[in-house]
Amino acid sequence: MMRSLGKLAGGGVVVAVSILLLYEVLGTSRGREYQQNNQRGNTIIKEHSRPQRVIFAVGDLHGDLEGTKRVLRAIGVMGESTGAWTGGDSVLVQMGDLVDRGDYSMQVLDFFMDFADQAKKKGGAIRFVLGNHELMNVLGDWRYVSVRDIQQFGGSAKRKAAFSAEGKYGKWIRSEMKAIIVEDRTLFVHAGLMPVVAKLGVDHANELINMELRQAAGDVPNRKSKKAPDYSWLLGINGTLWTRDIAYGDCKSVRETLDILNLDRMVVGHTVQNEVTEACGGSLWLIDVGISYAYFSNTGAIQIRDGVVSSINGK
């Protein structure tokens, strides 16, 4: 189901629990809870009688700090004047590609490292999807890095060090960004998740992608034997960080992936749209709307409340 919002009012998102519902939950040993484990034994979906926290998701930000703040204010998780977290206990999912194209990758990264701490202290959370541009910077691929961006770091050598395994941003990317995130029966992935990856299970796929990244970056030795499976393709053109097939209309794969993981919808960034776009009968949401000044300076995001997806579009 889709509901379109011009602009969300109010900073915090508070989930109200009625007295009757609270009585029902406290009056039983576990409330109405069940766990459903997928066949791969990795992803566990829990359903409770109490409402889920409200979830917001924003797409690629590409080195634009002001654009970042603009969209966070638009969805109500950042104060207009203070710049503080006002999202209460809501969850914000950022879809990757914080860096490159724009000139302020360092400032965007610094901002989110602090903003995530603020959210946690207020009972909320920010979760970060790994994007292909974070991968590129970890691997030293600077095709989309501007001269001014390099200058912000104090030169090429310092920028390279910052994205290394022991560098401030490299360490954060390797530990805090996940290729696949699941929240409230929703799959968040930068470019798309094909069924062949879904069959690995969310947890296992995340572990493999992180290990492939570390091996490709030279963080850890490559100890693969000839008999061991080769998962290097997970970082390739058909992997979660690069594929265009999902955004270009492969609804069959979307539905197969969601069936495998027992989820309701997939949300992706990576492929730029003019506005937040619903596809595949509501099973797919494309939310890279070109927020950065390097694209269109658009404003776009989604909200998920009690299983209802609302889109936010505008300048």
Disulfide bonds with the S-S distance in Angstrom:
Cys251-Cys280 2.09
